[in-house]
Amino acid sequence: MRYLIRSLKYLVYFAIIFFVMVGIIFLFSSQKAAGLSFVDLFKEGSLPKIALFFVAISAIYPYLSFQKKELYLNGPFTNYAEMVDEVMQSLDYVPEKKEADSVSYVKRSAYARLTRMNEDRVTFHTAGSPVIVDGYRKDLLRVLSLLNHRIRQESREQEEA
């Protein structure tokens, strides 16, 4: 269900961006013919093809943009919960909800949440080992990279002590 909702959101998002861009081009076109309308910019029969293109892209985009990754820890998640909170806060995330088997974070900025259509959630599923983390691919890679770095750094400090 979540996949379908994301696809519909991106369909609307891509269509709005497309029509805004075409509208700006139409408004600032220096070669407007008298009586030319917005729809006349498109070749006859091209609008259904454009719509089909947007449907295809919006159906594929969530699959490519949202992933689940594994986070390997040297112990239970509770030992690393404070570190995860620090890392997420440094990346401008705040806790959304904390449950027994999962913790989710969302962006602090309302503007960032709006530009991502409220699809900015990063969730840590802590029930098993390894911990499963899901969210927007780009943010997920940034979070996991920083967490893995902090875990390695903490391990080195413990070995030296």
C-alpha positions, 0 to 999 in steps of 0.5 A: 500500500505504501508503494502505491501511495508513493507512486501516486505522490510522485505522479502528481509531483512530476506532473506539476513540475512538468506543467509549471515548466511548460507554462513558464516556457509558454509565458515567456515565449517570444514567438507566440502566435495570436490565439495560441493556447497552452494545449497547442504547444503539444503535438496532437496525440502526445498528451496521452503518451506524456501521461503514460511516461509519467505513470511509468516513471512514477511507478518505478521511482519508489522502487529505485529510491527507497531501500532497506539495508542491514546495519551490523552492530557489535551487540544489541541495539540498546547499546547503540541507541544513544549513538544512533540518536546523536547521529540522526540529530547531527543529520537534522532528524528528530525521533518520530516514534520509539517502539519496542522493536523499531525507532523512526526518525523524520526531518526536523525542517518542515520545508525539507519534509514538504519537498520530500512529500513527507517521505523522509522517514528513516526507520530502524527495525531493532527486533533482529540482528542485523538491524534493518534500516529503511528509508530514502536511499540517499539519506539511508546511505548517509546515515549508515555511513556515519553510523558505521564510521562511529561504530568503528571509531568506538571499537578502536577506542575500546581496543586502545583502552 
